[in-house]
Amino acid sequence: MLTTPTFIWCFLMPSIHLFSLISNILCIIVFCSNTFIKKPIAIYFICLLISDSITLLIGYIEMIDREISMIDKSSLLCIFNEKILHTITDFIYTFMGRFCLEWMLYKVLWTRVSTILLAILSVQRTRTFFSLSYHESRLCAFFACIFSIIIALTITCLEWIGVQYDNVNNLNIYFEMFQLINEKKFSRNFYSTYLYRNYNESINNYPCMIELFNITSLPIITNEVILKKSFYIDLFL
């Protein structure tokens, strides 16, 4: 039982994320107390803990989509992921997508916020270590946190625009990409297994892939599939 995918992904991993999230919340409460809130360093740590908590939540949501075991309908351990959390996250991502803001739900965005904040903290601690004359107010710390968020938002937004709107005119690129997948047995097995596990959804969204990999009852490809180059191009179009 301790080695089953359901136990690992629907009990152990959620427990780790929940414990980490509770720890962050408790730390935020401590830094918001009268003893620490008057110090500029508390502003940095509060912002850092908030960004880390968002990273934990988004990372857990990404695991639900990545690990099929996390929404195993036959297990009571996974009922929360399937019935509640997955439904809520689908609604949130769809809502943000209407305004082209789904990139704000990327884990890398909030990881960058934490990285920039840690860099600013390192500079501040270096000045203190070398006993340099430096006095920072809470307002400066607050603006430094806002600056970190703006920089991370800008970088992530530019990356998202590049991914979404860069159109490739050379169709041979798609053909070469698919050849690389089709030539490697591990890649073929990986995608055929995924399509088989989500067969009802895949047959509607990826009918060409179902036909190409000859997915009927077995998730593993047993025969080499050879198609013409024009069919590969049509597949990715």
N, C-alpha and C positions, 0 to 999 in steps of 0.2 A: 504493500500500500504506500509505503514511504517513497517508492521510486516511480510510482505511476505519474504520467503527465498531468492528470487531473489534480492530484494532490499538490504537485509542484507549482502548477500555474494558477490554480484556483484557491489554494490555501496558503502555501508558503510565500509566493511572490506578493500576493495582496497583503499578507501580514507584515512583510518587510516594508512595503510602501506605506502602510498605515502607521506602523511604528515610527518610521522616519518623519512622516507628516505630523504626527502628534508631537514628536520631539521638537520640530521646527516651531510649531504653534506655542509650545511651552517656552521656548527661547524668546520668541517675539513678546510674550507676556512679560518675561523677566526684563527685557530691554525697554519695555514701555513703562516700567515702574519709575517712581520718583527718583530712585537712586541713580539710574542709568540714563533716563531720557534727557537729562540736562547736558549730557556729554555728546559731542559731535560723533564720536565713534559709534554710539548707539544707533544713529540714523543709518550709517553704513550697514551695520549688522541687520537691522530690521529689513532694509531693502534687499540685502543679500539673502536673508532667510525667506522672504516672500518669493523672490525669483527662483530659489531652489525648490520651494514647495510647488510652484507652478510647473517646474521641470519634472518633478515627481509625478504630478497628476497627468501631465501630457504623456510622459513616458509610459505610465500604466495604460492609458488609452491606446497608445500605439501598440502595446503588447497584446491588447485584446484583438486588434485587427491582424496582428502578425501571427499570433499563436492560436491555432484552431482549437486547441484543448481548452482555452479560456472561456469559450462559449459552448462547451459541451452540454447539449440539452438533456442528456441522460443522467447528468450528475447534479445532485443538490448543491454541491460546493460552487458550481458555476452559475447557479440560477440568478444571482445578483448581477453578474456581468451581462448575462443574456437578456434578462427581463427589464432591468432598470438602467444600469450604467450605459450599456450599449445603445439603448433607445435615446437616452438623454444626450449622449455625445453625438449621435447621428443628427439630432435636431440642432445642436449648437454648431456643428460644422456646416450643415446646410444653411443655417441662418447667416453665419459669417460669410459663406460663399456667395450669397446674394449681393453682398456689398464688396466683394473681392477682398475680403480681409481674413481669409482662412490662413494666410501666411503668419498671422499673429498667434496662431495656435501651434506653430512649429516649435519643437523642443529646442532646436538649435538657437532660436531667438533668445530664449531666457537663459540658455547656457552662456551665450555671449554677454548678456547683461551681467551675470555673475563674474565672468572673466574680467570684464572691464572694471567692475567694482573692486575686485581683488587687486588689480593693477594699481588703482588709485589708493587703496589701502596700503599697498606695499610702499608707495612713494611717501605716504604720510608717516608710516612707521619708520622709514629710513631717515626722515628728517628728525624724528624723535630720538632715534638711536644715536645719531651723530650730534645730538644736542644743538641743532640749528634753531635759530630764533624763528619760531613759527607759531602763530595763533590762528586757530580755525574756529569759526562760529558754527552753530547748528544750521544756520541759513546756507552757509557755504557747502556744508555736507549735503544738505537737501538738494541744492542745485547740481552738485556733483553726481548724485544719484539720478536726477532727471537727465543730465547730460549722458550718462551711461546708457539709459534706456533709449534716448533719441538716437545715439550712434548705432546701437544694436538694431533698432527698428529700421534705420536707413539702410544698413548693410543687408539685412534680411529681405527688405522690400525690393532692393535692386536685384538681388539674386532671384527672387520670385518672378520679377518681371522678365529677367533673362531666360528663365526656364519656360515660362508660359508663352512668351511672345516671340522667341527666336525660332523662326521657321527654317527648316532645312530644305533647300531646293534640290539637293542631290539625293534621289531616291535610292541610289546604290548603297547609301549608308545603312538604311533599314534592312536591306538584303544582307549586307555583311554582318550586321548585328544578329540577325536571326540565324545565319549560318554558324556563327560562333556558339549559339545556344544549341543548335541542332547537332553540331559535331561532338559535343561533350555529353557523355552518357549521364553524368551527374546532373547537368542542367536540364536535360530532357526529363529525367525522372522527377526532379524537383517540381517543374511546372506541370507535368502531367498529374502528379500527386495532388497538387493544389487544386487543379481544375476538377479532378475526380471528387475530392472532398466537398467541393462547392458546385456539384454538377448541375443542380437546378438553376443556380444563378449563372454559371458559366455557359450553359447551353443557350441562354438568352443574350448574354453580353459578348461571349467569345465563341460563336459557332464555328468560325474558321479554325480556331485553335483546337477545338474538340475534334473536328474532322481531320486536321493535320496530324494530331498525335494519336488518332484512332482510339479515343477513350470511350470504352463501352462499359466494361465491368472491372478491368484491372487498372490500378493507378500507375503501374510501371510500364513503360514502353518496351516491347519485346522485339519489334521489327523496325528496321531503318526505313524512314519515310523519305522518299525522293520526289520532289516537285520541281516544276519549272520556275525560273527566276521571276517570270511575270506574276505567278501566283503568290510568291513571297511578297512582292511589292503591293499587290492588291490586298493582301492580308493586313499589312500595317497601315494601309490607307483607310 
